[in-house]
Amino acid sequence: MIRRFNLRGNPNLGVIMSVTDQAALVPPNLEEKDLQLIQEALQVPLIQTHISGSNLAGALAVGNSNGFVVSKYAFDREVEMIREAGLIIKRIPDRFTAVGNIVLVNDHGAVLNPLLSDKSAELISSTLDVDVKRGSIANFKINGSVAVATNKGVLVHPSATPEELKFLEATLKVPVDVGTVNRGTPLVGAGAVANSHGLLVGLDTTGPEMTRIEESLGFLEGYL
């Protein structure tokens, strides 16, 4: 299901939520109507938790069907809450905090910020059970902010080069296309969340943008 939605007035859903085909990490204390809308769209269990004491789980965590990865600054109680939900979660050893901003991943592969250490790359590969490659997109190293990836497709910053699109297709093993969200915002990973079941974008996202997103991520039903 595709829905246009602002969470507490914020259209940057990819900064707030971290979503996979198995679960969604969302802020605590959301209103019931918001929880219901998110779950109806994404069709996965919701885990209400802070990450590193922050409501910005999308920026601070990243995952796929095999688990989640967070920074070394994530609190023990947050990690335990996710583990108690039956999910694997590991901390990378690097100093980076915004893991969700610098890693783009689906169930087939991952594209990492080139500055991540070999130890972090190995941990991400083993935890998420994917081959990893380092790279940038449209001259940005914040791969998780400039693209949104599912097991059906990838939507990426409109300035991505043809060579980068081919690289992403080869790494993530799904079709890749460019687009924007929220009335021309190119940081599509910050403005949208998606899995194989559904998609949430900010209320400002236009009809033409929705059409492009729908095609890129493999959704055929209408949007609201």
Secondary structure in CASP SS format (residue, H / E / C, confidence):
PFRMAT SS
TARGET T0000
AUTHOR 0000-0000-0000
METHOD secondary structure of the structure
MODEL  1
M C 1.00
I E 1.00
R E 1.00
R E 1.00
F C 1.00
N C 1.00
L E 1.00
R C 1.00
G C 1.00
N E 1.00
P C 1.00
N C 1.00
L H 1.00
G H 1.00
V H 1.00
I H 1.00
M C 1.00
S E 1.00
V E 1.00
T C 1.00
D C 1.00
Q C 1.00
A C 1.00
A E 1.00
L E 1.00
V E 1.00
P C 1.00
P C 1.00
N C 1.00
L C 1.00
E C 1.00
E H 1.00
K H 1.00
D H 1.00
L H 1.00
Q H 1.00
L H 1.00
I H 1.00
Q H 1.00
E H 1.00
A H 1.00
L H 1.00
Q C 1.00
V C 1.00
P C 1.00
L E 1.00
I E 1.00
Q E 1.00
T C 1.00
H C 1.00
I E 1.00
S C 1.00
G C 1.00
S E 1.00
N C 1.00
L C 1.00
A H 1.00
G H 1.00
A H 1.00
L H 1.00
A E 1.00
V E 1.00
G E 1.00
N E 1.00
S C 1.00
N C 1.00
G E 1.00
F E 1.00
V E 1.00
V E 1.00
S C 1.00
K C 1.00
Y C 1.00
A C 1.00
F C 1.00
D H 1.00
R H 1.00
E H 1.00
V H 1.00
E H 1.00
M H 1.00
I H 1.00
R H 1.00
E H 1.00
A C 1.00
G C 1.00
L C 1.00
I C 1.00
I E 1.00
K E 1.00
R E 1.00
I C 1.00
P C 1.00
D C 1.00
R C 1.00
F C 1.00
T C 1.00
A C 1.00
V H 1.00
G H 1.00
N H 1.00
I H 1.00
V E 1.00
L E 1.00
V E 1.00
N C 1.00
D C 1.00
H C 1.00
G E 1.00
A E 1.00
V E 1.00
L E 1.00
N C 1.00
P C 1.00
L C 1.00
L C 1.00
S C 1.00
D H 1.00
K H 1.00
S H 1.00
A H 1.00
E H 1.00
L H 1.00
I H 1.00
S H 1.00
S H 1.00
T H 1.00
L H 1.00
D C 1.00
V C 1.00
D E 1.00
V E 1.00
K E 1.00
R E 1.00
G C 1.00
S C 1.00
I E 1.00
A C 1.00
N C 1.00
F E 1.00
K C 1.00
I C 1.00
N H 1.00
G H 1.00
S H 1.00
V H 1.00
A E 1.00
V E 1.00
A E 1.00
T C 1.00
N C 1.00
K C 1.00
G C 1.00
V E 1.00
L E 1.00
V E 1.00
H C 1.00
P C 1.00
S C 1.00
A C 1.00
T C 1.00
P H 1.00
E H 1.00
E H 1.00
L H 1.00
K H 1.00
F H 1.00
L H 1.00
E H 1.00
A H 1.00
T H 1.00
L H 1.00
K C 1.00
V C 1.00
P C 1.00
V E 1.00
D E 1.00
V E 1.00
G C 1.00
T C 1.00
V E 1.00
N C 1.00
R C 1.00
G C 1.00
T E 1.00
P C 1.00
L C 1.00
V H 1.00
G H 1.00
A H 1.00
G H 1.00
A E 1.00
V E 1.00
A E 1.00
N C 1.00
S C 1.00
H C 1.00
G C 1.00
L E 1.00
L E 1.00
V E 1.00
G C 1.00
L C 1.00
D C 1.00
T C 1.00
T C 1.00
G H 1.00
P H 1.00
E H 1.00
M H 1.00
T H 1.00
R H 1.00
I H 1.00
E H 1.00
E H 1.00
S H 1.00
L H 1.00
G C 1.00
F C 1.00
L C 1.00
E C 1.00
G C 1.00
Y E 1.00
L C 1.00
END
